[in-house]
Amino acid sequence: MHAIMFRSGRLSRSWLVSGLLCWAGFVQGGPGAALTVSPVGVSNTYTGAITLSIAGLTNGETVRIDKYFDANTNGVIDAGDWLVQSFALTDGQAPMVIGGVTNSYVPCDLNPTNGILRMQMSFPTAGIEQQVVGKYYYRLSSPTGRFQPSISAFSVSNTLYTQCFTGKVQCGGTNVPYAGVLVFNGGGHGGPIAGTVADGAGSYSIQVASGTYQLWAFKSNYVCDMNAAATLTVSAGVTVTNNLSLIQATRCMSGRCVDAANAGLGLPGMLLCPQSQNGLIAIGFTDTNGVFSVPVTADNWNANMDNEEFVFSGYVGPNDGPSVDLTTGSVSGVTIALPKVTALIYGRVTDNLGSPIPGVFVNANDDDNHNVDAITDANGSYVIGALGGLDNDAWQIEIENSGSNYMFSMPAFNWNGGTNISAGVAAQVNFTALWTPNTVSGSLKDNSGNPIANIGINASANINGTNYQNYADTDATGHYSINVANGQWWLNIDNNSGDRDGLPSVYICPNGQAVTIQNVNATVNLVVAIAYACITNNRVIAITGCTGFMGAEMILPGVINGLPVTGIQQGAFSNYCNLTSITIPFGMTNIGGAAFCNCANLAAVYFAGNAPAGVGGNAFFNDSHVVLYYLPGTTGWGAPIGGLTPVLWNPQAHNLGIQANCFGFDVTGPANATVVVEACTNLLQPVWLSLASLTLTNGAADFRDSFWTNQSACFYRFRAP
């Protein structure tokens, strides 16, 4: 994702897909203007452009183009169809240019002849709502009524594959006719890659390339449970039958989408995808005045929007739309205000030989709740509209590539929290893709052996000075598989509980794990503790224990369910005999009595922040090997903590140089402390990767970097686990 976000860490995307008809009753054909669409039909994997040509206009005349999808397949535009696009276009209209770069996605007139208008739209960048298999109709009309509306047909066919998904769309066991079906790669990251519509009996069928997918259903007056979507694999020549479920809507969210600088200007043809706290998603569409009405259920909802739509409209949308409480009834008067684009991010996505890669999802988001998606065109190019000149507003950009056989580079500024963009500037960010012949695979389970499904696993590496990442979600059995190239990789679980595929905050997220790939596959199995027990008092959390924990390393969360963790209750972790180390988060103020007593193997407690103000008696009773470590720059460590004298964690490097054909150095510090060595290749734009975890036996250890010759320069640092 990431709204519906699939991160990637942070990654996210929002999308959607439908609407309600907001116009009916026109006369087909008429004098004064003629619309031609070329080509008149394409496959759903077409990578070229669609050209609209309009003749018979007066100089500088403005027309309106509305595009409908014939959802009920009856061959006419009626209330059962979707309005998937709506915009005005003026003869001679200039393109949007910012910082010398043309935003080719925003409609403009490409024909210099007066009275003849021509525009092009890249089909891959149009959004899934215009790539669903079926029949479409373009309606050309005059805002002033100078000519009668005319209609031009357009169709999208299913690319022929030998394998497919089939099944029924149902609600409570009853078939739902003409419901939409979306197909996502892998665990649902990035936007949908294919779509179709069920027939009048609720039956659907869609052909896809062999691979692993998720399928979601959607229709107005229903909602979809994203958490219930199964991850399915279809092999060559196989038909997989999978029924899809919808939930009847019981509430209605209504309001208006407007220009942020002019609340009187409604924005038509904007697709909405509200998402509930419990993982439900609904659909909606703004009418010609920007008004929307979306059927939902009794829950707290965010009025999220389709991020791909913003590229075409010239606006920047929210990552999370307005929060709306519908638990007690329907809500009206919801306003979504969208700012216009003031800056651009643009570039190309190519492989390592310079060949373009079309159809790749690119996501940009900032610190001020803005989020925009784009899809590369046939030349591998993309353009994303952004807001420039905001204070302390860093933008990040990345590829949403789950399920891809490529891995993609990441801009260095992503690793440093993003980059600021000025208004009127076009920032170029190119991506390079490497083929990934090998895999890192394994399972994610709790410490009782139960698989954990739909959790994001991220792999990152620095290869020849370029940062790369790839990721996948765990399937129903907790299994994951990530395509990688040769190099040293670092695996991490997405522990952002706000992400759709993030590990819930009640789990204990383990440290990342390093794995080296050299022309072979690798297996890395990941284990997390089952769950914390906790109590809430005055909007803060105190942890009372961890059900079934049998692991060795524990990293306590600083936040659970959106509330800060400030305390550990009495006896919370007593008798946890397998526990060897624990990290206490910043902000911990109280540790209860006997909190860690009788933890026979506990060797290290790492405090990320200042000393806790209160520590109960016997907090570390009978822990004969434990050492408490604190970091430089923290305060309050002058007195013993729970009867133990804290030790400053401040390791030092000595004897740097080439030893036994490897660059290395000796590390000294507190006896038996653990030190993680990280490295980067550029201090101006540092991207730190973990290389090794050292135990300072008797206060010393040595480090050797066997990959040191791969870099022209390398810088190292230490951190605590």
Residue pairs with C-beta under 8 A, 6 or more apart in sequence:
1 7
1 8
1 11
1 12
1 13
1 14
1 188
1 189
1 400
1 499
1 500
1 501
2 8
2 10
2 11
2 12
2 13
2 14
2 319
2 363
2 365
2 371
2 499
2 500
3 12
3 13
3 14
3 273
3 275
3 302
3 304
3 305
3 307
3 318
3 319
3 320
3 321
3 371
4 12
4 13
4 14
4 15
4 226
4 273
4 275
4 281
4 304
4 500
5 11
5 12
5 13
5 14
5 319
5 371
5 498
5 499
5 500
6 12
6 13
6 187
6 188
6 189
6 190
6 400
6 402
6 456
6 499
6 500
6 501
7 189
7 398
7 456
7 471
7 494
7 496
7 499
7 501
8 189
8 363
8 398
8 400
8 456
8 458
8 469
8 471
8 494
9 458
9 494
9 496
9 499
10 365
10 396
10 398
10 496
10 499
11 189
11 363
11 398
11 400
11 499
12 319
12 363
12 365
12 371
12 499
13 189
13 190
13 191
13 307
13 361
13 363
13 371
13 373
13 400
14 273
14 304
14 305
14 306
14 307
14 317
14 319
14 371
14 373
15 127
15 128
15 191
15 192
15 271
15 273
15 306
15 307
15 308
15 373
16 129
16 218
16 271
16 272
16 273
16 281
16 283
16 305
16 306
17 128
17 129
17 132
17 180
17 182
17 192
17 195
17 218
17 271
17 273
17 283
17 306
18 71
18 82
18 84
18 129
18 180
18 218
18 219
18 220
18 271
18 283
18 284
18 285
19 82
19 83
19 84
19 220
19 269
19 271
19 283
19 284
19 285
19 286
20 79
20 82
20 83
20 220
20 284
20 285
20 287
20 293
21 68
21 77
21 78
21 79
21 80
21 81
21 82
21 83
22 83
22 268
22 285
22 287
22 288
23 66
23 77
23 83
23 139
23 288
24 77
24 78
24 79
26 77
26 139
26 141
26 148
26 149
26 151
27 148
27 149
28 149
28 150
28 151
29 148
29 150
29 151
30 147
30 148
30 149
30 150
31 56
31 147
31 148
32 56
32 142
32 146
32 147
32 148
33 54
33 55
33 56
33 57
33 63
33 140
33 142
33 147
33 150
34 54
34 55
34 56
34 150
35 52
35 53
35 54
35 65
35 138
35 140
35 150
35 152
36 52
36 53
36 54
36 55
36 152
37 50
37 51
37 52
37 138
37 152
37 153
37 154
38 50
38 51
38 53
39 50
40 152
40 153
40 154
40 155
41 154
41 155
41 156
41 157
42 48
42 50
42 123
42 155
42 156
42 157
43 156
43 157
43 158
43 159
44 131
44 132
44 133
44 156
44 157
44 158
44 159
44 194
44 195
45 159
45 359
46 123
46 124
47 123
47 124
47 358
47 359
47 377
47 378
48 122
48 123
48 378
49 120
49 121
49 122
49 123
49 377
49 378
50 120
50 121
50 123
50 126
50 154
51 118
51 119
51 120
52 65
52 117
52 118
52 119
52 120
52 121
52 138
53 111
53 116
53 117
53 118
54 63
54 89
54 116
54 117
54 118
54 140
55 115
55 116
55 117
56 115
56 147
57 63
57 91
57 115
57 116
57 117
58 91
58 115
58 146
59 91
59 92
59 114
59 115
60 90
60 91
60 92
60 114
61 90
61 91
61 115
61 142
61 146
62 88
62 89
62 90
62 91
62 143
63 88
63 89
63 90
63 117
63 140
63 141
63 142
63 143
64 86
64 87
64 88
64 89
64 140
64 141
64 142
64 143
65 85
65 86
65 87
65 88
65 89
65 138
65 139
65 140
66 83
66 85
66 86
66 138
66 139
66 141
66 269
67 83
67 84
67 85
67 86
67 130
67 136
67 137
67 138
67 139
67 154
68 77
68 81
68 82
68 83
68 84
68 136
68 137
68 139
69 81
69 82
69 84
69 129
69 130
69 132
69 134
69 135
69 136
70 76
70 77
70 81
70 134
70 135
70 136
70 137
71 80
71 81
71 82
71 134
71 178
71 180
71 197
72 78
72 80
72 81
72 177
72 178
72 200
73 134
73 135
73 178
73 197
73 199
73 200
74 80
75 135
77 137
77 139
77 151
80 178
82 129
82 285
83 269
83 285
84 127
84 129
84 130
84 136
84 269
84 271
85 126
85 129
85 130
85 269
85 312
86 268
86 269
86 288
87 107
87 268
87 269
87 312
87 313
88 143
89 107
89 108
89 109
89 117
89 119
90 109
91 109
91 114
91 115
91 116
91 117
92 109
92 114
93 107
93 108
93 109
94 108
94 109
95 102
95 103
95 104
95 106
95 108
96 102
96 103
96 106
96 108
96 314
96 341
97 103
98 341
98 342
98 343
98 344
98 424
98 425
98 426
99 343
99 344
99 424
99 425
99 426
100 426
101 344
101 346
101 383
101 426
102 383
103 314
103 341
103 344
103 383
103 385
104 122
104 381
104 383
105 121
105 122
105 125
105 311
105 312
105 374
105 383
106 312
106 313
106 314
107 119
107 121
107 312
108 119
109 117
109 118
109 119
110 118
110 119
110 120
111 117
111 118
121 312
122 375
122 377
122 378
123 130
123 131
124 358
124 359
124 375
124 376
124 377
124 378
125 308
125 311
125 312
125 374
125 375
125 376
125 377
125 382
126 312
127 191
127 271
127 306
127 308
127 309
127 312
127 375
128 182
128 191
128 192
128 193
128 194
128 195
128 308
129 195
129 271
129 306
130 136
130 156
131 156
131 194
131 195
132 156
132 180
132 195
132 196
132 197
133 156
133 157
133 158
133 194
133 195
133 196
133 197
133 206
134 155
134 156
134 196
134 197
135 153
135 154
135 155
136 153
136 154
136 155
136 156
137 151
137 152
137 153
137 154
138 151
138 152
138 153
138 154
139 149
139 150
139 151
140 149
140 150
140 151
140 152
141 149
158 194
158 196
158 206
158 207
159 207
160 207
161 207
161 208
161 209
161 210
162 207
162 236
162 237
163 207
163 208
163 209
163 210
163 234
163 235
163 236
163 237
163 238
163 239
163 240
164 205
164 206
164 207
164 208
164 234
164 239
164 240
165 183
165 204
165 205
165 206
165 208
165 213
165 215
165 232
165 234
165 239
165 240
165 241
165 242
166 203
166 204
166 205
166 206
166 239
166 240
166 241
166 242
167 203
167 204
167 241
167 242
167 243
167 244
168 175
168 198
168 202
168 203
168 204
168 243
168 244
169 175
169 176
169 179
169 181
169 198
169 202
169 204
169 217
169 219
169 243
169 244
169 245
169 246
170 176
170 202
170 243
170 244
170 245
170 246
171 222
171 245
171 246
171 247
171 248
172 248
175 201
175 202
175 203
176 198
176 202
176 217
176 219
176 222
176 246
177 198
177 199
177 200
177 201
177 202
178 197
178 198
178 199
178 200
178 219
179 197
179 198
179 202
179 204
179 217
179 218
179 219
179 222
179 244
179 246
180 195
180 196
180 197
180 198
180 217
180 218
180 219
181 195
181 196
181 197
181 198
181 204
181 206
181 215
181 216
181 217
181 218
181 244
182 192
182 194
182 195
182 215
182 216
182 217
182 218
183 192
183 193
183 194
183 195
183 206
183 208
183 213
183 214
183 215
184 190
184 191
184 192
184 193
184 213
184 214
184 215
184 216
185 193
185 211
185 212
185 213
185 402
185 403
185 404
186 211
186 212
186 213
186 214
186 231
186 402
186 403
186 472
186 473
187 214
187 231
187 402
187 454
187 456
187 472
187 473
187 474
187 475
187 501
188 214
188 226
188 229
188 402
188 473
188 500
188 501
189 400
189 401
189 402
189 403
189 456
189 471
189 473
189 501
190 361
190 400
190 401
190 402
191 308
191 361
191 373
191 375
191 400
192 216
193 208
194 206
194 208
195 206
196 204
196 205
196 206
197 204
198 204
198 217
204 244
208 234
210 234
210 235
210 236
210 238
211 233
211 234
211 403
212 231
212 232
212 233
212 403
212 475
213 231
213 232
213 233
213 234
213 403
214 229
214 230
214 231
214 232
215 229
215 230
215 232
215 242
215 244
216 224
216 226
216 229
216 244
216 281
217 224
217 244
217 245
217 246
218 224
218 246
218 281
218 283
219 246
219 283
220 283
220 284
220 295
221 248
221 249
221 295
222 246
222 247
222 248
222 249
222 282
222 295
223 246
223 247
223 249
223 276
223 280
223 281
223 282
223 295
223 296
223 297
224 245
224 246
224 247
224 280
224 281
224 282
225 245
225 247
225 279
225 280
226 275
226 279
226 280
226 281
226 500
227 278
227 279
227 454
228 245
230 242
230 476
231 453
231 454
231 473
231 475
231 476
232 240
232 242
233 240
234 240
247 280
247 297
249 282
249 295
249 296
249 297
250 296
250 297
250 298
251 295
251 296
251 297
251 298
251 326
251 329
251 330
251 331
252 293
252 294
252 295
252 296
252 330
252 331
252 332
253 274
253 282
253 284
253 293
253 294
253 296
253 301
253 303
253 324
253 326
253 330
253 331
253 334
254 291
254 292
254 293
254 294
254 330
254 331
254 332
254 333
254 334
255 291
255 292
255 303
255 332
255 333
255 334
255 335
255 336
256 266
256 286
256 289
256 290
256 291
256 292
256 334
256 335
256 336
257 266
257 267
257 270
257 272
257 286
257 290
257 292
257 305
257 335
257 336
257 337
257 338
258 264
258 265
258 266
258 267
258 290
258 335
258 336
258 337
258 338
259 265
259 267
259 315
259 337
259 338
259 340
260 337
260 338
260 339
260 340
261 339
261 340
263 335
263 337
265 290
266 286
266 288
266 289
266 290
266 291
267 286
267 290
267 313
267 315
267 338
268 286
268 287
268 288
268 289
268 290
269 285
269 286
269 309
269 313
270 285
270 286
270 290
270 292
270 305
270 306
270 309
270 313
270 338
271 283
271 284
271 285
271 305
271 306
271 309
272 283
272 284
272 285
272 286
272 292
272 294
272 303
272 304
272 305
272 306
272 321
272 336
273 281
273 282
273 283
273 284
273 304
273 305
273 306
274 281
274 282
274 284
274 294
274 296
274 301
274 302
274 303
274 304
274 321
274 324
275 281
275 282
275 301
275 302
275 304
276 282
276 296
276 297
276 299
276 300
276 301
276 302
277 299
277 300
277 301
278 299
279 500
280 296
280 297
280 299
282 294
282 295
282 296
282 297
282 301
283 294
284 292
284 293
284 294
284 295
285 292
286 292
294 303
296 326
297 326
298 326
298 327
298 328
299 326
299 327
300 323
300 324
300 325
300 326
300 327
301 323
301 324
301 326
302 320
302 321
302 322
302 323
302 324
303 321
303 322
303 324
303 334
303 336
304 318
304 320
304 321
305 317
305 318
305 321
305 336
306 317
307 317
307 363
307 371
307 372
307 373
308 373
308 374
308 375
309 317
310 316
310 317
310 338
310 372
310 373
310 385
311 372
311 373
311 374
311 383
311 384
311 385
313 338
314 340
314 341
314 385
315 338
315 339
315 340
315 341
315 385
316 338
316 339
316 340
316 341
316 370
316 372
316 385
316 386
316 387
317 338
317 370
317 371
317 372
318 336
318 338
318 369
318 370
318 371
319 365
319 369
319 370
319 371
320 369
321 336
322 334
322 335
322 336
324 331
324 334
325 331
339 387
341 385
341 386
341 387
342 386
342 387
342 388
342 389
342 423
342 424
343 385
343 386
343 387
343 388
343 389
343 421
343 422
343 423
343 424
343 425
343 426
343 427
344 383
344 384
344 385
344 386
344 425
344 426
344 427
345 364
345 383
345 384
345 386
345 395
345 397
345 421
345 426
345 427
345 428
345 429
346 381
346 382
346 383
346 384
346 426
346 427
346 428
346 429
347 381
347 382
347 428
347 429
347 430
347 431
348 356
348 376
348 379
348 380
348 381
348 382
348 430
348 431
349 356
349 357
349 360
349 362
349 376
349 380
349 382
349 399
349 408
349 430
349 431
349 433
350 356
350 357
350 380
350 430
350 431
350 432
350 433
351 357
351 406
351 432
351 433
351 434
351 435
352 432
352 433
352 434
352 435
355 380
356 376
356 378
356 379
356 380
356 381
357 376
357 380
357 406
357 433
358 376
358 377
358 378
358 379
358 380
359 375
359 376
360 375
360 376
360 380
360 382
360 399
360 401
360 404
360 408
360 431
361 373
361 374
361 375
361 399
361 400
361 401
362 373
362 374
362 375
362 376
362 382
362 384
362 397
362 398
362 399
362 400
362 431
363 371
363 372
363 373
363 397
363 398
363 399
363 400
364 371
364 372
364 373
364 374
364 384
364 386
364 395
364 396
364 397
365 371
365 372
365 395
365 396
366 386
366 387
366 390
366 393
366 394
366 395
366 396
366 418
367 392
367 393
367 394
367 418
368 387
368 390
368 393
370 386
370 387
372 384
372 385
372 386
373 384
373 400
374 382
374 383
374 384
375 382
376 382
384 397
386 395
386 421
386 427
387 393
387 421
387 423
388 421
388 422
388 423
388 424
388 425
389 421
389 422
389 423
392 420
393 420
394 413
394 417
394 418
394 419
394 420
395 418
395 419
395 420
395 421
396 413
396 414
396 417
396 418
396 419
397 411
397 414
397 429
398 408
398 410
398 414
398 469
399 408
399 431
401 407
401 408
401 470
401 471
402 471
402 472
402 473
403 472
404 470
404 483
405 435
405 436
405 483
406 433
406 434
406 435
406 436
406 483
407 433
407 434
407 436
407 468
407 469
407 470
407 483
407 484
407 485
408 431
408 432
408 433
408 468
408 469
408 470
409 431
409 432
409 433
409 466
409 467
409 468
410 460
410 467
410 468
410 469
411 419
411 429
411 467
412 467
412 682
412 685
412 686
412 687
413 419
413 685
414 467
415 467
415 686
415 687
415 688
416 685
416 686
416 687
419 427
421 427
432 466
434 463
434 468
434 485
435 485
436 470
436 483
436 484
436 485
437 485
437 519
438 483
438 484
438 485
438 486
438 517
438 519
438 520
438 521
438 522
439 481
439 482
439 483
439 484
439 521
439 522
440 459
440 481
440 482
440 484
440 489
440 491
440 515
440 517
440 521
440 522
440 523
440 524
441 479
441 480
441 481
441 482
441 521
441 522
441 523
441 524
442 479
442 480
442 523
442 524
442 525
442 526
443 451
443 474
443 477
443 478
443 479
443 480
443 525
443 526
444 451
444 452
444 455
444 457
444 474
444 478
444 480
444 493
444 525
444 526
444 527
444 528
445 451
445 452
445 478
445 525
445 526
445 527
445 528
446 452
446 507
446 527
446 528
446 529
446 530
446 548
447 527
447 528
447 529
447 530
447 548
447 549
447 550
447 551
448 530
448 548
448 550
450 478
450 530
451 474
451 476
451 477
451 478
451 479
452 474
452 478
452 503
452 507
452 528
453 474
453 475
453 476
453 477
453 478
454 473
454 474
454 500
454 501
455 473
455 474
455 493
455 494
455 501
455 502
455 503
456 471
456 472
456 473
456 493
456 494
456 499
456 501
456 502
457 471
457 472
457 473
457 474
457 480
457 482
457 491
457 492
457 493
457 494
457 526
458 469
458 470
458 471
458 491
458 492
458 493
458 494
459 469
459 470
459 471
459 482
459 484
459 489
459 490
459 491
460 467
460 468
460 469
460 489
460 490
460 492
460 689
461 467
461 468
461 469
461 484
461 485
461 487
461 488
461 489
461 490
461 689
462 468
462 487
462 680
462 681
462 687
462 689
463 485
463 486
463 487
464 710
465 681
465 682
465 711
465 712
467 687
468 485
468 487
470 482
470 483
470 484
471 482
471 494
472 480
472 481
472 482
473 480
473 501
474 480
482 491
484 517
485 517
486 517
486 518
486 519
487 516
487 517
488 514
488 515
488 516
488 517
488 689
488 691
488 707
489 514
489 515
489 516
489 517
490 512
490 513
490 514
490 515
490 689
490 690
491 512
491 513
491 514
491 515
491 524
491 526
492 512
493 503
493 509
493 510
493 526
493 528
494 501
494 502
494 503
495 502
495 503
495 505
495 509
496 502
497 503
497 504
497 505
503 509
503 528
505 557
505 559
505 560
505 561
506 531
506 532
506 534
506 560
506 561
507 528
507 529
507 530
507 531
507 532
508 528
508 529
508 532
508 546
508 549
508 551
508 554
508 555
508 556
508 557
509 528
509 555
509 557
510 526
510 527
510 528
510 551
510 553
510 555
511 553
511 555
511 721
512 690
513 524
513 526
514 690
514 691
514 692
515 522
515 524
516 522
527 551
528 551
529 546
529 548
529 549
529 550
529 551
529 554
530 546
530 547
530 548
530 549
531 546
531 547
531 548
532 543
532 544
532 545
532 546
532 547
532 557
532 560
533 543
533 544
533 545
533 546
533 547
534 541
534 542
534 543
534 544
534 560
534 565
535 541
535 542
535 544
535 569
536 542
536 563
539 563
540 563
540 564
540 565
540 566
540 567
541 559
541 560
541 561
541 563
541 564
541 565
541 566
541 567
542 565
542 566
542 567
542 568
542 569
542 590
543 556
543 560
543 565
543 567
543 568
543 569
543 572
544 569
544 572
545 569
545 571
545 572
545 573
546 554
546 572
546 573
546 576
549 573
549 576
549 578
549 579
550 578
551 578
551 579
552 578
552 579
552 580
552 581
552 601
553 580
553 581
553 582
553 721
554 573
554 579
554 581
554 582
554 583
555 582
555 583
556 565
556 568
556 582
556 583
556 584
556 585
556 588
557 565
557 585
558 564
558 565
558 585
558 586
558 587
559 565
564 587
565 585
565 587
565 588
566 587
566 588
566 589
566 590
567 588
567 589
567 590
567 591
567 592
568 588
568 590
568 591
568 592
568 595
569 592
569 595
570 592
570 593
570 594
570 595
570 616
571 592
571 593
571 594
571 595
571 597
572 592
572 595
573 579
573 582
573 595
573 596
573 599
574 594
574 595
574 596
574 597
574 598
574 599
575 597
575 598
575 599
576 596
576 599
576 602
577 598
577 599
577 600
577 601
578 601
579 596
579 599
579 601
579 602
580 601
580 602
580 603
580 604
581 602
581 603
581 604
581 605
581 606
581 674
581 721
582 596
582 602
582 604
582 605
582 606
583 605
583 606
583 608
583 720
583 721
584 591
584 605
584 606
584 607
584 608
584 609
584 612
585 608
585 609
586 608
586 609
586 610
587 609
588 607
588 609
588 612
589 612
589 613
589 614
590 612
590 613
590 614
590 615
591 612
591 614
591 615
591 616
591 619
591 642
592 616
592 619
593 616
593 617
593 618
593 619
594 616
594 617
594 618
594 619
594 621
595 616
595 619
595 620
596 602
596 605
596 619
596 620
596 623
596 626
597 618
597 619
597 620
597 621
597 622
597 623
598 621
598 622
598 623
599 620
599 623
599 626
600 622
600 623
600 624
601 625
602 620
602 623
602 625
602 626
603 625
603 626
603 627
603 672
604 626
604 627
604 629
604 672
604 673
604 674
604 721
605 620
605 626
605 627
605 628
605 629
606 629
606 649
606 720
606 721
607 628
607 629
607 630
607 631
607 634
607 646
608 631
608 720
609 634
610 634
610 635
610 636
611 630
611 634
611 635
611 636
611 637
611 641
611 646
612 641
613 636
615 641
615 642
616 642
618 642
619 641
619 642
619 643
620 626
620 628
620 642
620 643
620 644
626 644
627 644
627 647
627 670
627 672
627 673
628 641
628 642
628 644
628 645
628 646
628 647
629 646
629 647
629 648
629 649
629 670
629 673
629 720
630 637
630 646
630 647
630 648
630 649
631 648
631 649
631 720
632 648
632 649
632 650
637 646
637 648
640 646
647 670
647 673
648 670
649 669
649 670
649 673
649 720
650 669
651 667
651 668
651 669
651 670
651 673
651 675
651 696
651 718
652 667
652 668
652 669
653 665
653 666
653 667
653 716
653 718
654 665
654 666
654 667
654 668
655 665
655 666
656 663
656 664
656 665
657 663
657 664
657 665
658 664
659 704
660 704
662 704
662 705
662 706
662 708
663 704
663 705
663 708
663 714
664 702
664 703
664 704
664 705
665 702
665 703
665 716
666 700
666 701
666 702
666 703
667 675
667 677
667 694
667 696
667 700
667 701
667 702
667 703
667 718
668 696
668 699
668 700
669 675
669 696
669 699
670 696
670 699
671 696
671 697
671 698
671 699
672 695
672 696
672 697
672 698
672 699
673 695
673 696
674 693
674 694
674 695
674 696
674 720
674 721
675 693
675 694
675 696
675 701
675 718
675 719
675 720
676 690
676 692
676 693
676 694
676 718
676 719
676 720
676 721
677 690
677 691
677 692
677 693
677 694
677 703
677 716
677 717
677 718
678 688
678 689
678 690
678 691
678 716
678 717
678 718
678 719
679 688
679 689
679 691
679 705
679 714
679 715
679 716
679 717
680 686
680 687
680 688
680 689
680 714
680 715
681 687
681 711
681 712
681 713
681 714
681 715
682 713
683 715
686 715
688 717
691 703
691 705
691 716
692 703
693 721
694 701
694 703
695 701
705 714
705 716
708 714
